[in-house]
Amino acid sequence: MIKKIILLLTSIFLFANELVITKYFNEKPKINVVYTGDKNVLKILKMDLTVLDHFNYTINKENNATYRFEFRYMNKKLSVKYFENNILKIEKIYKSNSYAYFPFLVHKAVYDINEFYGLPKAKFLIRKVIYSLLIAPKQANIYLADYTLSYKRKIISGGLNIFPKWADEKQNVIYYTKLGRLPTLYKLNLRTGKREKILTSQGLLIVSDVKKDKLLLTLAPAGQPDVYEYDVTNKKLTKITKYKGIDVNGKFWGNDKVVFVSDRYGMPMIFSKDINNKRIQRVLYHGKNQVGVDAYKDYLVISTRETSHQFSSNTFNLFLVNKKDDSLKRLTFKGQNSYPNFSVDGNSIMFIKRENFYSKIGIIRLNENKVFYYPLPKILQSLDW
């Protein structure tokens, strides 16, 4: 039974011309960017402006724009000057103690420019990513990175460390599971290095969602996994699902529902449970296996299998579901796309795309109708941002 559960969780968590969402504006602000300094910093700057997709820009090339931004990177310091009609309006300086941290300086500068123009939020630029990377049998490290994975720092190693989740909005604290004789859930403060044991259980023990002091856990104390809610403050554990099969990967959906993956129809499908009336219903009637889900306000993003190949890889695509009108939008068309994860502002979705024995992180910019990929030489186990 445990092997079956692990295989299901592996399929859930290990798995352009691709979007069909309308753009929200036709004319982008025209800006001229002038850059001097390290070429690696310039590469990140180009990446940010391209992925953001909010500006009609040129770099180190005159475009007769009214607005000009001068970037200069030197000695772990990024200075940005904003000119309007050749008149200096604003100057900001971004500093770090380490050269390796320069991607975050660029991300913050571009984020501030986007905020200055009052364009749609782009918090993905400044969010930190945590992910678990399989490096050997029964060995997985947890890393801290920027959204492009250009900056990465190992924060947890030794053993099988999986399913990291941010515990706070400021991204100072994480939860993660360490698999050993008994799975153990830990809480780690990245600033102080303080580690606290939260729970130990037989079978599975995984945090799938965090909402302030409430956690949604997958637990299998008696062999059958179910979704539980754990209140960190009063240490109260409440069983959400009660099914003699597999219920895993619970997510809070608004204030009154929880969604989760269940095999109660014989194969993995996404179901919702109303907290008030306890009603359980299937969410998406499309595809053959629905192996991943995330929620943001009224929206769900779901990974579902659309092919039935016996001797070759199957296609898993992402779909966007709106609770208000039951609308369905396809986000991808090919490949193995799974483990979708909304950004904190709901404007972007990060996911894992599997290719042979390697992984890519994909970022879907919903309003901008774009998808971008960042390759990794190893297999991603899970991520959060």
KOLMAR-706375 format. One record per residue (C-alpha): residue number from 1; x, y, z; residue in three letters. Coordinates in steps of 0.001 Angstrom, whole numbers, plus 500000, padded with zeros to 6 digits. Last residue first. Layout:
% KOLMAR-706375
k/x/y/z/r
NUM/X/Y/Z/Ala
...
***
This chain:
% KOLMAR-706375
k/x/y/z/r
385/507502/530300/495706/Trp
384/507250/526532/496320/Asp
383/508936/523550/494734/Leu
382/508880/519751/494445/Ser
381/511063/516782/493464/Gln
380/513084/518460/490736/Leu
379/515207/515995/488783/Ile
378/518736/517128/487943/Lys
377/520474/519201/485258/Pro
376/517935/522040/485582/Leu
375/516353/524058/482778/Pro
374/514546/527429/483047/Tyr
373/511424/527782/480886/Tyr
372/509185/530694/479882/Phe
371/505463/530871/479028/Val
370/503620/533845/477565/Lys
369/500032/535123/477208/Asn
368/500741/538349/479111/Glu
367/497716/538023/481361/Asn
366/498644/534519/482533/Leu
365/502432/534704/482667/Arg
364/503227/530991/482780/Ile
363/506567/530123/484366/Ile
362/508164/526759/483636/Gly
361/510849/525074/485705/Ile
360/512590/522459/483659/Lys
359/513434/518936/484647/Ser
358/515736/516192/483426/Tyr
357/515602/512416/482985/Phe
356/513492/512468/479799/Asn
355/511889/515919/479773/Glu
354/509692/516794/482755/Arg
353/508091/520227/483007/Lys
352/507624/521503/486532/Ile
351/505288/524405/487240/Phe
350/505191/528093/488146/Met
349/501962/529988/487556/Ile
348/501709/533753/487232/Ser
347/499194/536537/487908/Asn
346/497782/535003/491105/Gly
345/499367/537669/493317/Asp
344/501184/535122/495522/Val
343/502296/533140/492465/Ser
342/500272/530018/491700/Phe
341/501977/526584/491756/Asn
340/501481/523834/489206/Pro
339/503158/520455/490062/Tyr
338/502852/519108/486516/Ser
337/503575/519533/482835/Asn
336/504641/516443/480922/Gln
335/504844/517461/477266/Gly
334/502301/519170/475029/Lys
333/499462/521680/474846/Phe
332/499702/523999/477834/Thr
331/497374/526555/479475/Leu
330/493919/525270/478521/Arg
329/491099/527367/479886/Lys
328/487984/526053/481656/Leu
327/485010/528115/482812/Ser
326/482952/526899/485787/Asp
325/481484/530428/486125/Asp
324/482476/531425/489654/Lys
323/484830/528521/490403/Lys
322/487170/529376/487518/Asn
321/489327/526470/486308/Val
320/492729/526867/484573/Leu
319/494105/523789/482810/Phe
318/497625/522340/482704/Leu
317/498635/519473/480440/Asn
316/500065/515985/481034/Phe
315/501021/514116/477868/Thr
314/502074/510481/478100/Asn
313/505554/509155/477508/Ser
312/505930/506083/475318/Ser
311/505145/502362/475467/Phe
310/501559/502188/476646/Gln
309/500365/505601/475495/His
308/497067/506734/477022/Ser
307/496935/510481/476383/Thr
306/495343/513490/478107/Glu
305/496797/513334/481619/Arg
304/495714/516191/483885/Thr
303/497489/518994/485741/Ser
302/495072/521396/487418/Ile
301/495167/525146/488056/Val
300/492316/526270/490278/Leu
299/490787/529726/490528/Tyr
298/488294/531420/492841/Asp
297/490981/532739/495240/Lys
296/494196/530985/494171/Tyr
295/494321/527183/494220/Ala
294/496852/524526/493211/Asp
293/496371/521081/491713/Val
292/498376/518078/490493/Gly
291/497744/514509/489344/Val
290/494506/514552/487402/Gln
289/494527/511235/485548/Asn
288/492332/510470/482528/Lys
287/491459/513906/481236/Gly
286/488459/516163/481618/His
285/485590/516241/484075/Tyr
284/487150/518703/486525/Leu
283/485972/519419/490097/Val
282/484537/516170/491474/Arg
281/482296/516667/494470/Gln
280/482413/516292/498244/Ile
279/479768/517922/500456/Arg
278/480851/518447/504085/Lys
277/478146/521128/504574/Asn
276/480440/523800/506044/Asn
275/483960/522753/504977/Ile
274/482860/522094/501400/Asp
273/485071/519360/499974/Lys
272/486552/519580/496490/Ser
271/487749/516734/494291/Phe
270/490577/516396/491764/Ile
269/491053/512964/490181/Met
268/493627/510177/490557/Pro
267/492332/506828/489241/Met
266/489736/504337/490498/Gly
265/486968/506871/491077/Tyr
264/487952/507255/494780/Arg
263/491559/507792/493688/Asp
262/491785/511223/495335/Ser
261/493662/514481/494786/Val
260/492596/517424/496947/Phe
259/490552/520624/497064/Val
258/489473/522309/500312/Val
257/486521/524667/500438/Lys
256/484961/527442/502520/Asp
255/487317/530391/502729/Asn
254/488792/530261/499240/Gly
253/490244/526981/498063/Trp
252/492729/525656/500662/Phe
251/494805/522903/499082/Lys
250/495043/519202/499937/Gly
249/497726/517041/498307/Asn
248/496444/513549/499169/Val
247/493393/511273/499458/Asp
246/494141/507600/498671/Ile
245/491712/504837/499592/Gly
244/489370/504028/502440/Lys
243/488058/507606/502544/Tyr
242/487753/509972/505487/Lys
241/488851/513443/504402/Thr
240/489359/516494/506639/Ile
239/490854/514933/509791/Lys
238/491586/517618/512380/Thr
237/494884/517968/514296/Leu
236/495066/520603/517044/Lys
235/498520/521888/518016/Lys
234/496991/525064/519515/Asn
233/499035/527526/517475/Thr
232/500133/525215/514655/Val
231/496570/524263/513765/Asp
230/496804/521111/511648/Tyr
229/494269/520256/508972/Glu
228/494288/516697/507685/Tyr
227/494029/515133/504231/Val
226/494014/511343/504163/Asp
225/496502/508571/503426/Pro
224/495614/504954/504258/Gln
223/498440/503071/506008/Gly
222/497333/503621/509602/Ala
221/499138/506921/510323/Pro
220/498814/508033/506690/Ala
219/499019/511831/506736/Leu
218/498812/514410/503962/Thr
217/498818/517771/505682/Leu
216/496980/521059/505259/Leu
215/498476/523615/507604/Leu
214/496765/526401/509530/Lys
213/498740/529162/511277/Asp
212/498600/531548/508287/Lys
211/497280/529440/505425/Lys
210/499831/526797/504420/Val
209/499367/524034/501862/Asp
208/500663/520542/500988/Ser
207/502630/519744/504135/Val
206/503675/516079/504028/Ile
205/503694/513202/506512/Leu
204/503303/509714/505054/Leu
203/503432/506381/506868/Gly
202/503823/506559/510644/Gln
201/503953/510047/512072/Ser
200/506200/512708/513536/Thr
199/505079/516303/513966/Leu
198/506404/519839/514449/Ile
197/510142/519500/515143/Lys
196/511718/522951/515335/Glu
195/514869/524142/513571/Arg
194/516524/527472/514418/Lys
193/518920/528636/511679/Gly
192/518317/532265/512678/Thr
191/517466/533749/509300/Arg
190/516288/530595/507541/Leu
189/513889/529673/510363/Asn
188/513152/525976/509900/Leu
187/509926/524116/510741/Lys
186/510217/520355/510617/Tyr
185/507855/517503/509746/Leu
184/509193/514028/510472/Thr
183/508693/510832/508497/Pro
182/509624/507820/510673/Leu
181/512691/505673/510095/Arg
180/513872/508513/507892/Gly
179/512130/510909/505561/Leu
178/512618/514575/506365/Lys
177/509585/516711/505594/Thr
176/509720/520481/505110/Tyr
175/508259/523662/506555/Tyr
174/509843/527026/505815/Ile
173/510535/530326/507572/Val
172/511889/533706/506413/Asn
171/509709/534079/503337/Gln
170/508091/537362/504419/Lys
169/504631/535867/503846/Glu
168/505283/532999/506253/Asp
167/505568/529194/506286/Ala
166/506981/528637/502810/Trp
165/506694/524997/501813/Lys
164/509406/522358/501285/Pro
163/508179/518987/499966/Phe
162/511274/516813/500499/Ile
161/514455/516200/502458/Asn
160/515806/512668/501950/Leu
159/519089/512388/503803/Gly
158/521811/514980/504388/Gly
157/521228/518455/503012/Ser
156/519253/521623/503793/Ile
155/520000/525234/502767/Ile
154/521774/524825/499447/Lys
153/521983/528193/497727/Arg
152/520794/529069/494257/Lys
151/520975/532259/492233/Tyr
150/520360/531798/488519/Ser
149/517310/529667/489368/Leu
148/515220/532065/487226/Thr
147/512696/532555/490067/Tyr
146/515428/533274/492593/Asp
145/516786/530379/494601/Ala
144/516873/528590/497963/Leu
143/517731/524901/497836/Tyr
142/516555/521711/499573/Ile
141/518632/518567/499149/Asn
140/517375/515098/498284/Ala
139/519117/511748/498868/Gln
138/517301/508404/499027/Lys
137/518871/507426/495689/Pro
136/521010/510352/494514/Ala
135/520691/514103/493844/Ile
134/516903/514579/493975/Leu
133/516303/518321/494200/Leu
132/513849/519925/496640/Ser
131/512828/523481/495886/Tyr
130/512542/526861/497522/Ile
129/511873/529928/495389/Val
128/512295/533493/496589/Lys
127/509809/536100/495431/Arg
126/511069/539360/493939/Ile
125/510157/538888/490287/Leu
124/507118/536712/491043/Phe
123/505602/539810/492642/Lys
122/504613/541111/489221/Ala
121/501557/543282/489822/Lys
120/499818/544751/486793/Pro
119/501315/548129/485747/Leu
118/501340/551207/487970/Gly
117/504266/552747/486081/Tyr
116/506326/553089/489264/Phe
115/505342/549539/490285/Glu
114/506896/548141/487095/Asn
113/510029/550198/487749/Ile
112/510148/548860/491328/Asp
111/509881/545257/490075/Tyr
110/512697/545906/487598/Val
109/514936/547151/490426/Ala
108/513925/544306/492757/Lys
107/514643/541648/490119/His
106/518019/543235/489331/Val
105/519080/543217/492972/Leu
104/517747/539655/493376/Phe
103/519888/538456/490467/Pro
102/522965/540110/492109/Phe
101/523010/537748/495121/Tyr
100/526082/535840/493911/Ala
99/528164/539015/494280/Tyr
98/527626/538922/498030/Ser
97/527041/541666/500594/Asn
96/524223/543232/498590/Ser
95/523297/546704/497385/Lys
94/520482/548385/495422/Tyr
93/520756/552120/494690/Ile
92/517941/554365/493490/Lys
91/517878/557604/491478/Glu
90/514698/559404/490400/Ile
89/513788/562300/488102/Lys
88/516900/563098/486071/Leu
87/515903/565256/483085/Ile
86/516710/563826/479636/Asn
85/513039/564028/478559/Asn
84/512253/561872/481581/Glu
83/515261/560200/483172/Phe
82/515337/557393/485748/Tyr
81/518662/556416/487278/Lys
80/519398/552931/488594/Val
79/522432/551938/490650/Ser
78/523323/548302/491267/Leu
77/525990/547606/493886/Lys
76/528047/544444/494392/Lys
75/531230/546326/493408/Asn
74/529827/547658/490127/Met
73/526503/547466/488301/Tyr
72/525134/550441/486366/Arg
71/521592/550741/485050/Phe
70/520390/553894/483265/Glu
69/516657/554069/482679/Phe
68/515284/556337/479955/Arg
67/511748/557623/479348/Tyr
66/510712/559768/476375/Thr
65/511790/556995/474021/Ala
64/513587/557820/470796/Asn
63/514672/554175/470441/Asn
62/518435/554481/471018/Glu
61/520209/551169/471608/Lys
60/521977/550170/474794/Asn
59/518965/548052/475739/Ile
58/515652/548569/473915/Thr
57/512197/548421/475444/Tyr
56/508507/548109/474708/Asn
55/507518/547337/478272/Phe
54/505152/545050/480203/His
53/506512/541670/479090/Asp
52/507660/540726/482621/Leu
51/509431/537689/481156/Val
50/511326/539827/478645/Thr
49/512179/542631/481054/Leu
48/513367/540147/483662/Asp
47/515447/538103/481222/Met
46/517144/541166/479771/Lys
45/518080/542305/483291/Leu
44/519294/538801/484173/Ile
43/521638/538774/481162/Lys
42/522856/542294/481970/Leu
41/523868/541103/485437/Val
40/525909/538304/483898/Asn
39/527531/540821/481548/Lys
38/528914/542867/484479/Asp
37/528799/546631/484019/Gly
36/527100/549321/481951/Thr
35/523449/549410/480902/Tyr
34/521238/551933/479116/Val
33/517551/551102/478918/Val
32/515194/553081/476666/Asn
31/511506/552883/477479/Ile
30/508231/552672/475542/Lys
29/505250/551935/477784/Pro
28/503253/549025/476305/Lys
27/500356/549540/473908/Glu
26/497801/546769/473447/Asn
25/496621/546050/476974/Phe
24/495051/543124/478834/Tyr
23/496222/540227/476689/Lys
22/493664/537449/476173/Thr
21/494353/533931/477461/Ile
20/494834/530957/475127/Val
19/498330/529913/476072/Leu
18/500726/527425/474520/Glu
17/502506/528959/471612/Asn
16/505381/528357/473364/Ala
15/505793/515655/486648/Phe
14/507403/515027/489561/Leu
13/504860/516058/492215/Phe
12/501750/514129/491321/Ile
11/503418/511167/489651/Ser
10/505748/510816/492621/Thr
9/502793/511154/494997/Leu
8/501005/508330/493210/Leu
7/504097/506127/493254/Leu
6/504561/506838/496970/Ile
5/500948/505881/497682/Ile
4/501226/502619/495755/Lys
3/504474/501755/497542/Lys
2/502789/502431/500907/Ile
1/500000/500000/500000/Met
***
